[in-house]
Amino acid sequence: MENASGKINGCDEFGGARYPIVECLYIVTIMSKAASSKGFTSMNDYANPSEYWETRLNCQFDLTGVGYAGVGEYYNAQMYQARLRAFERMLSHAGRHLQGASVLDIGCGTGFYTEYCKRQSVELYMGIDITEISIRTLRDRYPDFRFLQADITSDDFNISMGFDMVIAADVLYHIIDDGKFAIALRKLCGSVKPGGLLVIADVFPTNTVQTSAHVRLRGQREYEFPLRRAGLSVERIEPIFVVLQPPIDFRQAFWGNRVYNLAWKIMLRLIAWRPMEMIWVLSLAWLDERIFLNRINPRTYTVKWLLASDHHAE
């Protein structure tokens, strides 16, 4: 709930401290090495998520900062465009649109979906992020929108209004603690107005697996029961990409995934050269759109959109 100072109860805005360049270089080096060897960003210590993301975004406030550290800005930009194409396909199948809607964007980060909501002429937009740099920067860029620094896993965090659409894109799998995950999902469900939509981007594997210190991929069943209890039902699972996504490294990987992981480690060295990166990413995007997205196995370990609708009476 917002108090008189414009903050949410239990979610203080801390000062605008900056991180020394040496620390930034150290953080980026760790993430880059991890990404190069495993296909995802990772840190050994994820005890303080807000500090991790604050430092990371202070170093790189762009799509690389919120995306895959092991690939370049161009590659990350193409991956976000793939997310957007899948998002629009999903809304089209559901017969929904954003024009004139109210939107709650959880983990607004560097504002990718903020800009999209602006172009779609939403009536009301509220962006929530755990970092000070995100909220401060996006407030300056989008003065007509509302932004609040908050931790959605906090018991004290509450939103007193409902939204036509609640978006949590690539956010919930960064909540490692199962108890905090349950709190966050419950509060997301509670923020959907009657007849509204909850949209989540995650991998939704068959079984829950933790792939790094800051990534815990929960099975679809761990979503479906809390959603049903909150009066929401899953309407659609929309794949975002297949081969375009850097592979997720995990112990239970099938032999095909392991071969693909090895190929990716080789390609990571080649795409450091920008022309090769452009050829590689455009080729993979073409293969996804023309071939793989139509034939994807539900068990494939790639990020997907989940769309759930609220069936309470208006």
C-alpha positions, 0 to 999 in steps of 0.5 A: 500500500502506498503511503504519504511519501509515495512509497509502498509500505515495507519498501523503502527507497534507498539512496543513490549510492554508486558502485566503484568502477573496480567493483563493477568490473569485478561483477561483470567479469564473474558474470561473463566467465559464468555465462561463457562456461554455462550459458547463463549468468551466475554468481556464487553468492546470491544471498542479497538479490537486491544488491546483486541486481543493483550492482549489475544494473549500475554496471550495465543499464541495458538489455545485457544487464537484464539479459544474458551476460555471455552474449552481446547487446545485439544478441540480447536485443534480438532475444527481447524482440522474440519475447515481444513477438511471442507476447503478441501471438499469445494476446492475439490467441486470447483476443486481448490487447493493451490499448486502454488497459491498466498494467502492473509490470513486476521487475520493470528493470531497464524498461523494455516492457514499459516502452512497449506499454507506452506504444500500446497506449495503456491507460495506467502503468505501474512498474515495480522493481527491487532496484533504485537505479531502475525506478529512478531512471524510468521515472525520468524517462516516463513521467506519465507512468508510476514506478515504485521500488519494492520487494514483492516477496516481502510480507509487508508489500501490498497493492491495493488496486487491481489491474487488467494485466499483471506481467512478471517477465523472467522474474519469478525464477530468480526468487530462489526461496520457495516460501518467498516464491509462494508469497510473490505468486500469491500477491501477483494473483491478488493484483489481477482484477476480475476478468484480468490476465496474469502473464508470466515468463518462465521455463516451466520444466516437468520437474523443478530444477535449480540451474545456478545460484540465482535461477530456480526453474519451477515445474508448471505444477508449482504454478497451476495449483496456486493459480487455481486456488486464486481463481485463475486458470492457465489458458495458454503456454506460448513458446518464445524461442528454442535454438535462439536461447542460450542453452540452460545447463543442468545435470538432468540434461538429455544427450541432445541438450549436452551436444547443443551446450557444447556447440554453444560453448564453441559459438560463444567464442566466434560471436565475439566478432560482431558480424558473426554475432549478427549472422548467428542470431538472425539465423537462429531467429529464422529457424525458430520462427519458421521451424522450431516454434511450431514443433517444440516439445513441452519439456524443452528447457526454454523460456515460455509465456504463461497466460492465466485468466481470472474468472471471478465475476466483474 
